[in-house]
Amino acid sequence: MNRIRQFGYQLNMIISRVLIGRNGFDNMARTTLWASIIFAIINVYAQSVIIYFLWVIFLGYTVFRIFSKNITKRYAENQKFLEITKTPRSNLNLLRLQVRDRETSRYYICRKCHQQIRVPKGKGRIEIRCPKCGERFIRKT
């Protein structure tokens, strides 16, 4: 166990030294890496040249982003990516919370300010007040 931990530490130090002055693993690189993994899995079953090239392009772009030295440009691209994907990421996060707390809580979205509100489950029809804007609405929990 100690050798495995020591190997992991050494590997972490090597990767840290290699990535000094580089962009590193940001959100956009993580997304393109997942896309390349999905294309690789699909290509195992589909055996398509187009899917293969998509897999290679996404993997190549991921490596390019990670090892790029133009940090300011990669940062601007990542911020634009985060801005474009803000709504789907927040919806996915809300879905993740709803699944996690499905036995004890319900989540609602305020119509006025779009704040997500968690209320206890099983209380019947209650009046919910948004803590951000003060909007009141009645929902069944």
N, C-alpha and C positions, 0 to 999 in steps of 0.2 A: 504493500500500500504506500509506503514511504517513497519507493522508487517511482511509482506512478505519479505521485504528487510532485516529486522533484523534476521528473520529465516534463510535466505540464508547466511548471514554473519556468524551466529553461526554454521551452517552446514559446511561452508568452514573452519572455525577454527577447528572443530572436525576432519575433514578429514586431515587437515594439521598436526595436532598433531599425528594422527594415522600413517601417512606416514613418519614421521621423521625416518631417517636411513634406509629407504626402497628404492627400485628402482623407483617406481612411474609409471606414465602412459607415456611410450615412444612410438615411432612410431610402433614398432613391436607389443606392447600390443594393440595399437589402431587397427592395421590391424587384429589381431587375434580376437579382440572383434567384429569387423564388420563381419568377417567370421562366428563367432558363431551366430550372429544375423541373417545372411542370412540362415544358416543351420536351425535355429529355425523356420524361416518363411517357408522354404521349407518343413520342417517336419510337419507343421500344415496341409498342403495339401497332402503330400505324405504318411505320417504315416509309415515311414520306420525305422526299428531298426538301420540300418547302419547310416542313417543321424542323428538319435537321438544320437548315440554314438559319431559321429563326432562333433555334437553341444556341448555335454558335455566335450569332450576332449579339444576343442578350448576354451570354457569358463573356464575350469579348468586351462589351460595353461596361459590364460590371467590373472586370479587371482594370479597364482603363480608368474608371471613376476612382477605384480604390488607390491606384498607384499614381494618379495625376498630381503634379506639383503646382498646378494653377488652382490653388485653394479658393481664391476669391470667386472665380468663375464657377467652380463646382458648388460653392456655397450658394451662389445666386440661383443656379439651376435647382438645387435641392429646396430652396425656399419657394420657388415657383411651383415645384412639384407638390410641396406640402400645402400650398394655397389652393391648387387645383383639386387635390384629393381630400380637402378638409371635410366636406359633407359626407362622402362615403366612409371615411375613417371615424367620424363621430357617430354615424349610424351603426357601424360595426361595433364600436365601443358600447353603445347603448344596448345592442343586442347581446353582447357578451355579459353586461351587467344584469340584464333581464334573465338570462339563462342561469347565471350564478345565484341570483337572489329569488328565483321563481317560487320558492316555497314560503317566503316570508314577506316579500315586498312586491309592489307594482310600480312601474315607472310611467310617468306622463310627461308630455312636452307642453310647455306654456305656449299658447297661441300667439301671445304678444311679443315675447322676447326670446322664444325658443330655448329656454332653460329647461333642463331635464329635472324632474322632481320625483323623489322616491317617497312613497307612502306605504304604511303597513297594510298587509293583506287581511281580508276578512272583517273589515270594520263597517261594511254596508255602504250606503250612499253618504259620502262626506263632502264637505266643502273644502277645497284645496286652495291655499293661497300661495302664489309664487313668491319665494323669498327675494327674488331679484327685482321684480317690477311691481309686485303687490296685486297682480291680476287674480281674481277669484273665479273658480269654476267648480261645478259639482260633478263628481264621478263616483261610480260604484267600484269599490275595492273588493 
